[in-house]
């Protein structure tokens, strides 16, 4: 994989870890190893991890949050013939599923399967042109009976994870993997906390790796109870619109062209003073910002900004192509810019600045 720098190895370890929504234990173990030396660790009671790093003052509480869960499935039913029906965990687009490999971690070890549908050779001409729906798909682990599936260790309720590895792509700067949504946000949290070990900041930072964002936004709500944030930065994978078939007015966000800031999503409009402060700081430190609005979908900010009497919150994202599939792509330059911006914001979040956001 060429030279393995720290960021590449962080992103590889985080994205390749298993951790679908509600089943985050394996990825949490990886995140915990990274956060352990960076601050004081605590947890909410549904599994989010919070790393507290005290600066020169105990307040304000600055929360930076990325969700560690990824989209996947769970085993819903095993047929007599040995085929598995699945329940999606998070938003899957039907068309990216067929023919993809998945892993089912069972009490007996990993079981690999492939997502299938009835053979097109047996379909009539009209049926072949229709989009296959998830409910008509199944997972095939190569079994010829239900007994073989049970014998392999598969049980109803087991999680199902996309089988996909992390790769550095041809230009050396683009990275391909599953789960950049939102292991990239978790990685920025780790990188920022690493940088802050040697930097003075007039506040206390809480780096949160939340659970169940893709299904319920639950971890955002419970981790905010642990933190009691005064200001929050949500770190996400942004939606890159630089692929064929997307009009500039739909999305103007491009890979390698800067940090994505959301002006709108279905659960939150950002705090406007904080939004403007981000733009001001970014300009000053020469980090390009790409603005976008997202009609469908929400982030952890949807819960966190409503904590108690409200928390000034903004969502920053690393532009990603093909999110919510087995293989999404990010660009290293956008990642580095994001870390730089987050650290710079934290350095400036003193009591007066943070208080002014909600005046």
N, C-alpha and C positions, 0 to 999 in steps of 0.2 A: 504493500500500500504506500510505498514511498516513505519519506520521513514522517514519523509519527509525532507531530507536535502535541502539546498538552491539550489544545482545544479540539483537535481531531480525535484524540483518544477519549476525551470527555464526551463528545457528541456520539462517538461510536458506542461507548459503554452504556450511555443513557438510552440511545434509540434502540439498540439491540436487546435491551432488557425487556422481559415480559411485564405487562402491567395494564391489562384492559380495565375499563371503568368498573370499580367495585372489587377488583382483584389485583390491587397494586403492590402486594407484599414483595415480589421479586425486584421491581424497580425501586421500591422504597429502600431496600437493602443497599442498592448501588448509590442512591442519593445520600443516604446516611453516611456512607464511607467518605463521600466528598465533603459533606457539611461538618462532620465531626470536629476536624481541627479548626474550623472557621468561626466558631461561636458556641453558645450554649443551646443545646438541642431540647426541644419539647415536642409534644404531639397533641393533636386534638383526639377525640375518642373515636373518630372514624378513620383515622390513619394518615391524615396530613402531617407533614414534618415542618417544624418551624425552627429556624436558626437565628438566635438573637445575638447581635453584635453591638456592644455598647460603645458609643463614641464619647465625646467630651461632655455630653449631657444625656440624662436618662429620657428626656423628652425633647422634641416631639417623637412619636413612634412612626417610623417610616416603614411601610409594608411593601415589599416587592414580591409578587406572586406569579408563579408559573404552575400549570397543572401537570402532574406526573402521569395521569392516566392517559391511555390511548384508546382509540376505537377498536372494537373487536366483536366477538360474539360469545354466546354461551350455548352449551349443549342443551337442547330443549326436549328432544325425543330421539329414541333409537328404534328404527323399524326392525321387523322380524328378519328382513333380508340383510340387515347390517348397515343401513344408511342412516346418517345423522341429520336431523333437522335442527336449525339454529335460530336463536333469538339475537338480533343485532344489539350491540351495546354502543350507542352513538350513531351518528348519521352516515350511513353507507349509501352510495349511489349504485343502483343495481348494475349498471354497465361495467363497473370496474371489478366485479367479483368473479365472473365465470373463468374457470381455468386457473385460478390463483391457488397457490399452496398455503396451507394453514398448519399451525401446530396446536395440539391439545396437550397441555401439561397435565398428566394424570398422576395418581398416587404411585403408579408403577413406572413413571418416566414419560418422556415426550413421545407423542404419537403424531405422525405427519399425515395430513389428508389433502385432498384437492376438492375445490368447489365445482360441482357438476350440475347438469340439467339433462333432460332426456335428449338422446342423440338427434342432431339436426337432420341426419339422413332419414329419420323416421317421421319427420314433420312434413306437413304439406307446405306448398309454396307460400301461402299467406302466413302461416304460423312462423315460418322462418324469418319474416321481416319484422315480427313484433319484438319489443324489448322483453326479455325474460325477467320476471319479477322474483325478488328474493324468496317469496313463499314457495316458489316452484323449484328452488335450488336445494341441493343437499350437499353434505360433505361425505366423501368416499375415502375411507382409510384402507381400502383394498380387501375388506372383509367379505365373506360370502354368507355370513349368518350373524344374527344378533349375539350369539354366544361368543363369536370371535371378537366382537367389539368390547364386550364385557371382559373377556379374557385379557384384552390389551390394556385394560385399566380405565377405559372411558366410562364416566358416569354422568347422568343428567345433572346439570349445574356446573360442570367443568367449564373453565374459560377456554376461549379459542382465540389464538393470536395470529396475525399475518406473519407468514414465514418470509422474512426479508432481511438482507444484511446491509451494513453500511459500506458505502464506496466513495472514494474520492474520484471525481469524474475527469474527463480528458483535459480540461483546461487547468486542472490542479486547484481550482478555487470553488468549484461547485461540488456539493455533497449530495449523495442520493441515499435515502433510507426510509424506513417506515417511521411513524411516530414523531416526526419533527413537530407535529401538533400533539403535545406541546413540550416535548423534551428539550426543544430549543430554548423555550422560556425558562425551564429548570436550569439549563446549562448557563444561561446569562446570569441567573441568580447566583450560581456557584462562582462563575468568573468574577462578577462584581464583588462578592464577599471576599474572594481571594485578593483582589486589588485593594480592598478597603483595609486589609490587615496592616498596610503601611501608610495609610492616609488618615488625616484627621477629619472627622465629620461631627457636626454640632447637634447630634441626635442619637437615637438608638434605632438600628436597622433590624428588621425582622424579615428574613428571607423565607418565604413559604413555598413548599412544594405540595400542592393540594391534590385531593382525590376527587373522583367522580364528576369532573367538570363536564365531560361529554354526555353524561346522562341526566344529572340533577343539579349541577352547580353546588352540590352539598358541601364539599370541602372548603369552598370559598367562605361559606357562611360560618362554618364551625371554626375554621382557622382565624377568622376575624375576631371571634370571641376570645381566642387565646391572646391575640396581638393587641386589640383595641387600637387600631391605627388612627393616626391623625391625618395621614395622607397615604395614598396608595398608587403604585405603578404596577399595572398588569402587563406581564410579558407573554407575548403570544406568537404564533406563526401567522403572518399576514397573508392575504390572498393575492398572489401575483397575477396580474392581468396581461402579462406580456407574451401570451401564447396565441397562436392563430385562432381567429374566430371571436376575439374579444374586442369590442369597440373602446376607444379611449374614454368615452363618457361613461362606460360601465366600470372600467378600472384602468387607472393609469399607473398602477404600481408595477415596478420592474425589478427583476433580480439584479443585484449588484449596484443599485442606484440609490440606496439609502434606507433608513429606518421608516417603517410604515406607522403612521398614527391614525387611529380611528376617530372620525368626527361624529360617528353615529353607529350604533348597532341596535339589535332589537330589544335589548334590555337596559341600555344606558346611553345617555348623552354625557360626554365628559365635562368635568368642571372647567369652565371657560378660562378662568384665570390661570389654572394649571396648564391647560392646553397652550395658552399664549406664552407662558413661562418656558415650556418645552421648546417652542419655536425660537424664542429669544436665546436660550442657552445653546441650542443646536447651531444657530447661526454663528454665535460667538466662537464655538469650538470647531466650526467647520464640519459638522456632521449633517449630511443632507437628509431632509425629511420628506416622505411621500405621504400625502393625505388621501384618505379614502373613507367611504361610508359603506356599511355592510347591512343590507336589508335582511338577509336571512342569517340567523345565528346570533349567539351571545357569547360573553366571556365571564370569567370569574368576577370581573368588575360589576356585573349585574347584581351580584349579592353584596360584594364588599362595599360598594359605594352607598348602600342602604344600611350599613351597620349603625346601630343605635340612632343618633340624630343625623347621621350622614358623614361621608368621608370624601373629600376631594380626590377624584380618581381619574386616571388616564390610561388608555391601552396603547402600548407600543408593540409592534410586531416585526419579525424578520420575514420579509417577503418569501413565500414558498409556492412553488408550482405543484399542482396535483395533490393538495392536501386531501385527507380522508380517502386515501388509496394505499396500496401496498408500497408505493415508491414515490416519495415527494422529494423535491430538490430545493436546497437553499444555497446562498452564496456567502462565502467566508467574509467578504468585505462588509456586508450588511450586519453580520454577527458582531464583528469587531467594533463597528460604529455603534451598535446598540449597547454594548458593554461600556464603551467610552461615555456615551450619553447618560446612562443610568448612574454611573459613578459620579459624573459631574453634577447631576441633579442632587444626589445625596449630599455632596459636599456643600450645597447651597441651601438645603432644607433646614434652616435654623428656625427657632420658635417664631420669630416675627414673620418670616416669609410664609411659613405654613399657616399661621393664624390669618394672614392677609388673604389667603385663597378662599376663605369662606365668609369674608366680611361683606 
